[in-house]
């Protein structure tokens, strides 16, 4: 994340590589990437998947930004995105889709929790432009 020093940064946490919602979210951030870059704001996607999984996912989807691996959930826990989830009646702990906008001074400017993918990248871009 050395690229982000002295610049605003977008960190978006997502549950898993190669799943429909996570793929769509990455595609949406890629579509808006040129505008984020123009405003000097790098984007980083973070999940608990392995580096190897991220490399394959990024290449397959041609994402224009880096994916960071957090297998021990250290960063996820710092941002409190490990939450109880429920799938088909089964409860488990996992990454809650969340995005954080941090300004150039390292101050958290906005947090989106329980993100719905549609329109999210555009909302984040609007917040970046408002900084």
N, C-alpha and C positions, 0 to 999 in steps of 0.2 A: 504494500500500500504506500510505498515511497512516492509513487506518482501523485498521491493525493495530498502530500505535504503542502500546506499553505493554500489549499483550494477546498471548496465545498466538496462533499462526497455523498453519494447515495449508497447505502448498504441495504440490500433487500435479502431477507431470509425466506427460504422456500423449503417445503418438506422433502422433495425427492427429485432426482434427475429422471428424465424420461417418463414423466407422468403428464397427463393432459393439461392440468392447470399450470404446472411449473413450466412446461414447454411454451404455453401461450404467453405466460408472463415474460419469459426470456425473449420471445419473439417481439413482444410489444416494446420492451426496453431496447432491443436491437433496432427496431423501426425508428425509435426516437433518439438513437445514439448520437447521430450527427448534431442534433440540437443540444443535447447534454454536453457534448464535446465543445461546441461553439461557446457555451456558457462556462467552459472550464471545469466541468463537474464530472469526474469519473464515476462509473457505476461498478459495484461489486455485488455479485450474487453469492450467497453463503448457504450451504446446507451441511448436513452431517455425512454426506456421501464422500467416498474416497477421492483422492486426486485423480486416480486412474479413471474413475467413473466420470468425473468432471471433464477431463480431457476428451473423452469419447463424446459426451453430451454436447460440449461446446463445438467440437468439430462437426458433428452430425447436424447441428442446428445453425451453424455459422454465426454464433453469437459474437457481437462486436465488443465484448467486455469480458473481464476475468471472472471466473468462478473460484471461490475460496472454499477449502475443505475444513470442516470443524468436527472431526470424528469423535473427539472427547467432549464436545459440547461446551468448551470453555467460553467461546465468544457468544454462543447462543444463550448461555446462562447469564453473561454480563448484560445482555439486552433483554433478558427475561422472556425469551420466545419459546422455551420448552414448556408446553402447556398440556393439560389433559385433553385428549381428543377422543372422539367416539366414532367408530366406523362399524356399521352393521351391528350395533348394540355392544360392541366390544370396546372397552375403554383402554387407552394406552397413553403414554407420554410421547410427544413428538413436537416437531417444529410448527409453530403457528405462523402462517404467512404474515410477515410484518416488514415494514420498510422504515428506514430512518434517514433523515436528511441532517447532515452535520455541516455547519458552516466552516469557513476558512480558518476560524480561530479554534475549531474543535468543539464548538457549542452545539448541542442538539437543538435543532430549530423546529423539527416536526417529526412526529411518529405516527405511523399508520399501523394499526393492529387489526387482526382478523380481516385482512385485505381480500376484497373481491377483485379478481383479475381484470375484468372488463373496465376499461377507462382509467385504470390505476397509473400506468406509466405516464399518461397525459396529465393526471393530477399532480404527480411528483414533479414533472417538468414545469408545470405552472408554479409550483412552490419554489423551485430552483430559480426561475426567472424573477420571482418576487423578492429574492434575497437582496 
